[in-house]
Structure formats: structure tokens, C-alpha cells
Amino acid sequence: MSKPLIVANWKMNGSLEGLKDFFEKLDLCEYAEAVVLPPAVYIRDCISAIGNRAIAVGIQNIWTEDAGAFTGEISASMLKALNIQYVIIGHSERRQYMYENDKQVNDKIHLALKAELIPIICIGETLKERENGQTDLVLKEQLNSAFENINLDNQKNIIVAYEPVWAIGTGLTAEKNKILDAHSLIKETLETIYNFNIPILYGGSVNADNAASLINIENVDGFLVGGASLKSESFCQIVKNITKNFERS
Ligand code: PEP
């Protein structure tokens, strides 16, 4: 990936009024790819508010089947028909509050790829797991089960996001050495399965102040941003601060 990828995860936030304001004030630059993940109910409004601005749209979740009696759920193929490009799979909030498990994560990746959506697969350790020295084990297990039987011969568009659970929404950005170690481990693990480079995003309290230094950590290819992506000004500032510092080719 030659440009950093900055993904705005709005979670269950925003309003129709707010999103119009967000896109009116959007001031991005060509040196980064930007993606916005609104709540599903706002997807179509987002697409029309974006117009021809250079920002892609994604979704925060899909279901593990393509159609059927699954009240309240949305399938990958439905989203493809709306020109949605990205989908987050396995966000820690879904693992924690909706009890999403590794098997479901794997099923969702299969369906996302089948629908030609780009999956952004979230993995990360809890504070307890880190304190117990289990970070590497947890990351490897999450990766191996997420990628089980995932054939990427035809669709190489797939992304991993390292999101330490204890850094999400807490203001506690992981220290550089922890991010470096985790991203190296993820890269090495993926290299044993695939013979091409899979981009790795970092997520966890990224903001306009820390983005410029975090982007220069080896193997950090961009960010998944929650809180600081809700306002256009702070999201655009992250993108601008990054592009000043992004040194890879
Ligand atoms: C996230 O929800 O993926 C996230 C990284 O949130 P925040 O930036 O608020 O920590």
C-alpha cells in the first residue's frame, strides 16, 4: 500500500444533520486513502452527501449468511449492490457485547470476499491478556482462526487492524514498542500463510496529536479511528498530519 489508509468508524453515533455537516467540511488530500463507516441506516445518505469527494464508504458489520430468516441483519451481497467497498469484521465491541466468536469472524470473511468487499479484520488483546503475557498467543490465535481456509488467490484486498482492546476509546494509545511488536508478529504470521503483503492498520485512541508519530512505526499502514473520526475537523487533521510524515514508498 503506497498511501496510508485512514478509516473512520463512527460506531453507533451521528445523525442525518451531522453527516451533512461532516461532508460539507471535509477537506482531505490526495496522499491518503480515506474511508468512512457510518451506522448502516445512514449508508445511502452518506453516499449521496459524499458526491465526488475522494472518500470510500464501508459498513461496520455483516451477518454470517447471505440471506434468510435473520431478523435485523444485513448481508455482504446486499451491501455490494450499494457500492459499499469495505467491511469491518470482528471489532472488539462486537466480540465483547454481541459475543461474536472466531468462527463467525471466519464465516463473515468468506462472505465479504465472495461479495468482493474488502474485509478489515480486527484483532487485539484485552488488558488482562496483556498483563498475563498472552498478547502474542491471543493475536496468533485470532489471526489463525480468522484466516482459516481463506483463499486469497483471486482477491488480495484484505486488511488487518491491530486494536488493543484496552486502547479503544480510553485515550490510552499503545506505546510505540508495543505497536511495533504486535505489527511485526502479525506480519510474520500472515507471511507464513500468504506470499503477498497484507496491510496492517493500528487502532486505539488515534488522534490528530499522535497520528504523525504513530504512522512512522514500521508496518503501520494506516489507522482505524473511532472517537476522533466523528468530527470532520479532527478526522481531516489526522489525515493531514499523517501525510506530512508518511515515508514509505
Ligand atoms: C475503534 O473503535 O476501532 C477505535 C479505534 O476507537 P477509538 O479511536 O475511539 O479508540
Residues whose N, C-alpha, C, O or C-beta is under 5 A from the ligand:
A	BS01	PEP	N9 A167 I168 G169 T170 G203 G204 S205 V206 L224 V225 G226 G227 A228
